[in-house]
Amino acid sequence: MKYSILIATSCILFAHACSSGGPSPEEFSDPSYQAISALGDTLYAPPLDPDTVSRLETELQTAEAHYRSRPDKADAILSYGRHTAYLGNYQKAVVIFSDGIEKHPGDARFYRHRGHRYITLREFDKAIEDLKRASELSYGSDEQSDSEGSPGNNNVSRSTMQANIWYHLGLAYYLTARYDEAQNAYEECLRHSSTDDMQAAASHWLYMTLRRAGKDDRAGNILEPITEDMNITDHKSHHQLLLVFKGIFKPDMLLAGVQNSNTLEHTTVGYGLGNWHLINGRKDRAHELFHKVYEGDQWHEPGYIAAEMDLKRLTDE
């Protein structure tokens, strides 16, 4: 849920949580809202259905109990922060990950997850700083299993921490229109992508990055290994968009499947097709699709944030 407000700045109370002098998880007071969009709307915790809320609250209680019993254990801090974020309290999650960084400054996982949530909260420069630090700390280490920061699929991971670090670093650069840096990050992400799911997700953002940078020939090369028979479980929308870009799927058919929903799939498809129209010179259609995404409540998802940032740029033109 979001409402327009007249605020001159998007500063949030937790702004200095990343410093050693920030509040501890015990001292943190839940805010009335989570963030402010680039268009000046107040963003509250995304709505969840009652069954999901009940399940996530139970899981959070368990994670918090483990944290209380072992407040210095890295895995307990990480689980507490992630489960806090699953319920939409991203600001508190940042504080918890900051607590983990203070206690375990050499653990890349805390920078990876705090960087992810800084993206959610529109703190892109902080996200870039954290994710770059995570990449430095994990450099040369063995591939470590990691999920993407949201519950589901019975917690089965189809990615690695290294791939997710580069994926989110590329996203932070893309959202700030730093396309050369985004390209480098997504190419590195692909190097760490060992599954078709992660290859599809990284290729989707890399293709859009290259097109935005005017590197159309290189973008075309990204589509060559994309086929209809890839083993896709988590990133079906990214895969289908790549097939649209490749000329195999028709865009209207893809959009028709999600146009009456307000889901991650609608957000991903809506932004992806909007961006496809934009880079092909159909600015009005792009604006329409971006606006439809922005009218939804999936403000924590990458496609929504990208639509929001592009709407802001189109409005400023």
Steps between C-alpha positions, in 0.01 A plus 500: 500500500626847424375857528641820353650742748685827477842418631809678385730216586480125508714465812386226732567463870732206453735689266804459722438140600795387288744683726633346817302756697162394358219350705507135604210271407371534858507881482339527158148643496279383213422793265154586373624451141793334328616732221409779261493438126681709241160652417432609857266223617518350847565127490364270770567131558359310199175314567506124554217253520402385854639147461836633383512751784425229755772274363760775473426631850551151643828466311609845619425410862721194466779698334481772764511244781816349351649848473414582863666180620810547281517874417862477378452202268517608135242252369249602770540871421468435128184291539343759729569778251370307202178392671446858616523612137260228383224675697582835340693663783798587282626780719535271801660236281768754407564564869531127569741449209698800626522326838638198315758714323615650829541154652630324186660764276660238277178315420391595147146372556402798715616750240324301226165502682524853634587619149193322366277672753657838437380456141151427632516821705627708205841553663687414182839650584509311830397183316787538255748555782380191687485272198845604382629418846323163486666426166841581649446279804376206292765530228675170436282305742310184413150542360258522793132406470266791554135586436396838363357654813139387481332190640359224288586186305558320831813712546668320210771723360567512127771760528819582688592786725758618249245507217251687716758756608575588137132479403397760757806717435404503132145594597616790718713633215217450247251688718738796514559486121867403541480254215869426447538400866175304482629314194819400680304379802252292298776346291665395826165373624469281190845361567373380839162379369495121498126448446263589217294705746785732592622515140156620391473762773849641443464488120172690519650792692822491299307514172302804620819662631677459167202632306480803729871559439447484123702176466240323288736251336632380835145480630408272211784266596346458846188348343682231299521235778141562617269216392143396571603173667709652779434357847330800658329485840535836676558750217234413244413863431863589429528201269179585314609861458826384346297290256298813414822691437615210283177506298370160615224619734251773414495782758120535511459131584748531786334811638152350474598225741574742785311823424222438754735405782709696747790264544874473455436352154286798397764740629783322319311462173352850513837663547681273256251566220486871586875520473491306172257757359712787633825383342315449173371858497143443623519736794125543553440125523797468734362771726163324508651168606732659755204681652297180526786339689529803727128490581550158660632424846809293415728795579769278651559313172775595249260548208291744701803702609628511142158615373494766772843633408416508128171677569697760694739550208216520246321753721815712531561510125 
